[in-house]
Each structure stands twice: as C-alpha cells, then as structure tokens.
Amino acid sequence: MTEAMQTLYDELAALKDRVPGLQLKVNGRKYVHGSERPEDTDINHLAPRWVHFAHRGTLEKIDDLLPHEGPHETFELLASARTLLENLVWLRLMEADSDFGLVFYGQLLRNQRQNCEIYLSRLADEAALFETAAEIDAEIGREMADAILHAGDPSVQKHIWDVRIHGRTRLLEDMIRREFALYAEQAGQIGYSLQARILRTRTAPRCQAQLDNILGFQSAFDKALPRLLSPRLMELATSEWNWRERAAEAGLEKHYRFIDGLVNRLLHATPINLIADKRLVDEEKRQVLDYIVVTARDLLEIVEQFSHPGMTNLSFVKMQ
C-alpha cells in the first residue's frame, strides 16, 4: 500500500470516529419556534425540523458510505462518491438558506407519493400475474387429469403425473421469475389464486391508506406554501429535482462534473462502456477515495457548525 493510500485510510478512520460524538450533539439540539410562523401551527411546516432530520440522516448513513481498507470495487466507490455528493448538495443548500429544509420536505412528500404509487402498480401487476398463473395451473391440471384417466395402466399414470407436474412447475416458475415478482415465494407456498386475493384485498388497501395519508400531508403543505416559501423555492419544492442545477447552486458544479463523468463512463451501458475498460484504474480509485474523504469531512463540518435562531444545544447522553 502506498503512503498516500494509507493516509487516506487514516483520514477515513478519523472521520468514522467523529460520527458518534456528532450524533450525540445533533440529538441534543432543540429548536424553539416562537412566532416565526404565526399563521402556521403545523410542525411539518417548520424548516429547521427538516434540516435537523437531514443532519441526523446524514450521520446515520455516513459510516456505511465510507469505504474500509481495500481492495475496492469500482461500483462501490462510485456509488459512495455519488451519494455523498448529493448529500452535500442538500446540506450546502440548507446551510446557505434554512428554508431549503421545506424544499427537502416537499421533495420527501413527492418521493413518498411516487414510491407508494409505484408499489401499488406493482401489486396490481403481481396480482394479475398470479391470477394468470392460477388459470394456467388449473388448465394444466385438467389436461393432466384427463390424460391420467385415459392412460389406464398405473405405471403410465404415474409417469404422466411426474412429467406433467415437473413441466407445470418449471413453466410457472420460469414465467413468474421473468416478472421479478416480490411475492413469488409466498405464492408458491400458499397458491397463486390465494396470493392474488391477499394482494388485492389486504396488501393493496394498506398501501392505499399510506398513500392517502401522504396526500393529506401534501394537500396541507400545498395550501401553506405561498406563505412559507418564495416562488422560486416553491417551484423547487414541488417539481422534478435537477441535480446538476442544484449542485451548481450549492457551489459544487465541478464536483458534479467530476463524479458524473465517471458514472456516465463506467456505470451506464454506453458504447464506450461496452467496449472499453469498465473499471477505475488505480490512480482514479485514489482520486475517488480522496473525493470521498474530502466530501465526508465537509458534511461533518456543516452538521457540527450548523446554527439557527432559536436553536439550543443540550447535553444528550446515551445510556448503555
């Protein structure tokens, strides 16, 4: 191992050591909200609340994003670097203007709504898949019963049973596997028809209730937005998030170009990716690892130094 790499690993270890103490500090932060939002009593409409959650979430996941000593895979390093970059974009924006905490909340609601809608769509697709599988299974069963009935000879009947059962199982398993069904294993255990019914009558309604709850929060937020945010931040809170533009706004445009260039070259199935080397060379690995160290340090510094009117720092002790 080179001296430069050992230095990076030492820096990573030091960053990991800082996290527990920072978590105690952040967990001890309290916000006194006074009369800053006199017309709005909804706690979800207070920007510092979401800045605080963003800081806590950063500290909770950062240890998993900091690589251990090598060897390192290309995808591992690039995934960590890209996630840390995007995390830094959020924290830089919030550091410059705490109202970005409400932009964060708006995007959170959009993400939650989209995830629920995608999951509901997937449940409907899987229910339809299992219903089709049940129909195919029943048809094969009828054909098998008819063939056995006309076979007469018990040994022939057993042979027909074994062949048809094996063929039916392989056909249905292959069909469902190609749909990447989340509930395939359960369907195989309890039956396709029953699993479809459970998805339609139990699982989907629970998900729909979650979606309805999210839509309620979204409706309340939309009504309050004109007095919470400027028109520009309202737009950012409710529209598709553009990482390139927000990175530039956070002063991280060069960071974005550096990481995005590597991601486009090595993670996407572009022609150059298909015919050229798909791995970072050693010097590039060192560069990306160095980026991870610098970015993680910046994240921890922002979290540690954050301040906001009405914020108090209490001593938070985690009992063992």
RAHUJO-V394125 format. One record per pair of residues at least 6 apart in sequence whose ideal C-beta (glycine too) atoms are under 8 Angstrom apart, sorted by the first residue. I is the first residue (numbers start at 0). GAP is how many residues later the second one is. If there is no record, write none. Layout:
i=I gap=GAP
i=I gap=GAP
//
This chain:
i=0 gap=8
i=0 gap=69
i=3 gap=282
i=4 gap=65
i=4 gap=281
i=4 gap=284
i=7 gap=278
i=7 gap=281
i=7 gap=282
i=7 gap=285
i=8 gap=60
i=10 gap=282
i=10 gap=286
i=11 gap=54
i=11 gap=55
i=11 gap=56
i=11 gap=280
i=11 gap=281
i=11 gap=284
i=14 gap=47
i=14 gap=51
i=14 gap=278
i=14 gap=281
i=14 gap=282
i=14 gap=285
i=15 gap=47
i=15 gap=50
i=17 gap=282
i=18 gap=40
i=18 gap=43
i=18 gap=44
i=18 gap=281
i=21 gap=37
i=21 gap=278
i=21 gap=281
i=21 gap=282
i=22 gap=33
i=22 gap=36
i=22 gap=37
i=23 gap=292
i=23 gap=293
i=23 gap=294
i=24 gap=279
i=24 gap=288
i=24 gap=291
i=25 gap=26
i=25 gap=29
i=25 gap=30
i=25 gap=33
i=25 gap=277
i=26 gap=29
i=26 gap=289
i=27 gap=285
i=27 gap=286
i=27 gap=287
i=27 gap=288
i=28 gap=23
i=28 gap=282
i=28 gap=283
i=28 gap=284
i=28 gap=285
i=29 gap=281
i=29 gap=282
i=29 gap=284
i=30 gap=15
i=30 gap=17
i=30 gap=18
i=30 gap=21
i=30 gap=277
i=30 gap=279
i=30 gap=280
i=30 gap=281
i=31 gap=278
i=31 gap=279
i=31 gap=280
i=32 gap=13
i=32 gap=15
i=32 gap=277
i=33 gap=276
i=35 gap=10
i=35 gap=273
i=35 gap=274
i=36 gap=8
i=36 gap=9
i=36 gap=191
i=38 gap=188
i=39 gap=184
i=39 gap=187
i=39 gap=188
i=41 gap=178
i=41 gap=182
i=42 gap=6
i=43 gap=61
i=43 gap=173
i=43 gap=176
i=43 gap=177
i=44 gap=57
i=44 gap=60
i=44 gap=175
i=44 gap=176
i=44 gap=179
i=44 gap=183
i=45 gap=55
i=46 gap=51
i=46 gap=52
i=46 gap=53
i=46 gap=54
i=46 gap=55
i=47 gap=50
i=47 gap=53
i=47 gap=260
i=47 gap=262
i=47 gap=263
i=48 gap=52
i=49 gap=51
i=49 gap=52
i=49 gap=54
i=49 gap=55
i=49 gap=58
i=50 gap=43
i=50 gap=47
i=50 gap=49
i=50 gap=50
i=50 gap=53
i=50 gap=255
i=50 gap=257
i=52 gap=51
i=53 gap=36
i=53 gap=37
i=53 gap=40
i=53 gap=47
i=53 gap=50
i=54 gap=36
i=54 gap=248
i=54 gap=251
i=57 gap=29
i=57 gap=33
i=57 gap=241
i=57 gap=245
i=58 gap=244
i=61 gap=22
i=61 gap=25
i=61 gap=234
i=61 gap=237
i=61 gap=238
i=64 gap=15
i=64 gap=18
i=64 gap=19
i=64 gap=227
i=64 gap=231
i=65 gap=14
i=65 gap=226
i=65 gap=230
i=66 gap=9
i=66 gap=10
i=66 gap=13
i=66 gap=222
i=66 gap=225
i=69 gap=215
i=71 gap=213
i=71 gap=217
i=73 gap=192
i=73 gap=204
i=73 gap=205
i=73 gap=206
i=73 gap=211
i=74 gap=192
i=76 gap=203
i=76 gap=208
i=76 gap=211
i=76 gap=212
i=76 gap=215
i=77 gap=181
i=77 gap=184
i=77 gap=185
i=77 gap=188
i=77 gap=189
i=77 gap=202
i=77 gap=210
i=79 gap=212
i=80 gap=178
i=80 gap=181
i=80 gap=207
i=80 gap=210
i=80 gap=211
i=80 gap=214
i=81 gap=177
i=81 gap=178
i=81 gap=181
i=83 gap=208
i=83 gap=211
i=83 gap=212
i=83 gap=215
i=84 gap=162
i=84 gap=167
i=84 gap=170
i=84 gap=171
i=84 gap=174
i=84 gap=210
i=85 gap=157
i=86 gap=212
i=87 gap=162
i=87 gap=164
i=87 gap=167
i=87 gap=207
i=87 gap=210
i=87 gap=211
i=87 gap=214
i=88 gap=154
i=88 gap=157
i=88 gap=158
i=88 gap=161
i=88 gap=163
i=89 gap=10
i=89 gap=14
i=90 gap=208
i=90 gap=211
i=90 gap=212
i=91 gap=158
i=91 gap=159
i=91 gap=160
i=91 gap=210
i=92 gap=7
i=92 gap=10
i=92 gap=153
i=92 gap=156
i=92 gap=157
i=93 gap=6
i=93 gap=7
i=93 gap=10
i=94 gap=207
i=94 gap=211
i=95 gap=154
i=96 gap=136
i=97 gap=210
i=98 gap=129
i=98 gap=130
i=98 gap=131
i=98 gap=134
i=99 gap=133
i=101 gap=126
i=101 gap=127
i=101 gap=131
i=101 gap=135
i=102 gap=126
i=102 gap=130
i=102 gap=133
i=102 gap=134
i=104 gap=116
i=104 gap=132
i=105 gap=115
i=105 gap=119
i=105 gap=130
i=105 gap=131
i=105 gap=132
i=106 gap=130
i=106 gap=134
i=108 gap=105
i=108 gap=108
i=108 gap=109
i=108 gap=112
i=109 gap=128
i=111 gap=102
i=112 gap=98
i=112 gap=101
i=112 gap=102
i=112 gap=105
i=115 gap=91
i=115 gap=94
i=115 gap=95
i=115 gap=98
i=116 gap=94
i=118 gap=88
i=119 gap=84
i=119 gap=87
i=119 gap=88
i=119 gap=91
i=121 gap=60
i=122 gap=76
i=122 gap=77
i=122 gap=80
i=122 gap=81
i=122 gap=84
i=123 gap=80
i=124 gap=54
i=125 gap=53
i=125 gap=55
i=125 gap=56
i=125 gap=57
i=125 gap=70
i=125 gap=73
i=126 gap=69
i=126 gap=72
i=126 gap=73
i=126 gap=77
i=127 gap=68
i=128 gap=46
i=128 gap=47
i=128 gap=50
i=128 gap=52
i=129 gap=46
i=129 gap=51
i=129 gap=53
i=129 gap=57
i=129 gap=62
i=129 gap=63
i=129 gap=65
i=129 gap=66
i=129 gap=69
i=130 gap=61
i=130 gap=62
i=130 gap=65
i=132 gap=39
i=132 gap=42
i=132 gap=43
i=132 gap=54
i=132 gap=59
i=133 gap=57
i=133 gap=58
i=133 gap=59
i=133 gap=62
i=135 gap=35
i=135 gap=36
i=135 gap=39
i=136 gap=31
i=136 gap=35
i=136 gap=55
i=139 gap=24
i=139 gap=27
i=139 gap=28
i=139 gap=31
i=140 gap=27
i=142 gap=21
i=143 gap=16
i=143 gap=17
i=143 gap=20
i=143 gap=21
i=143 gap=24
i=146 gap=13
i=146 gap=17
i=147 gap=9
i=147 gap=12
i=147 gap=13
i=150 gap=6
i=150 gap=9
i=171 gap=20
i=172 gap=15
i=175 gap=8
i=175 gap=11
i=176 gap=7
i=180 gap=6
i=182 gap=12
i=182 gap=16
i=185 gap=9
i=186 gap=8
i=186 gap=9
i=221 gap=16
i=224 gap=9
i=224 gap=12
i=224 gap=13
i=225 gap=8
i=228 gap=8
i=235 gap=10
i=242 gap=13
i=243 gap=9
i=243 gap=12
i=243 gap=16
i=246 gap=6
i=246 gap=8
i=246 gap=9
i=247 gap=8
i=254 gap=36
i=254 gap=40
i=257 gap=33
i=258 gap=32
i=261 gap=18
i=261 gap=22
i=261 gap=26
i=263 gap=6
i=264 gap=7
i=264 gap=8
i=265 gap=7
i=265 gap=12
i=265 gap=13
i=265 gap=14
i=266 gap=6
i=279 gap=8
//
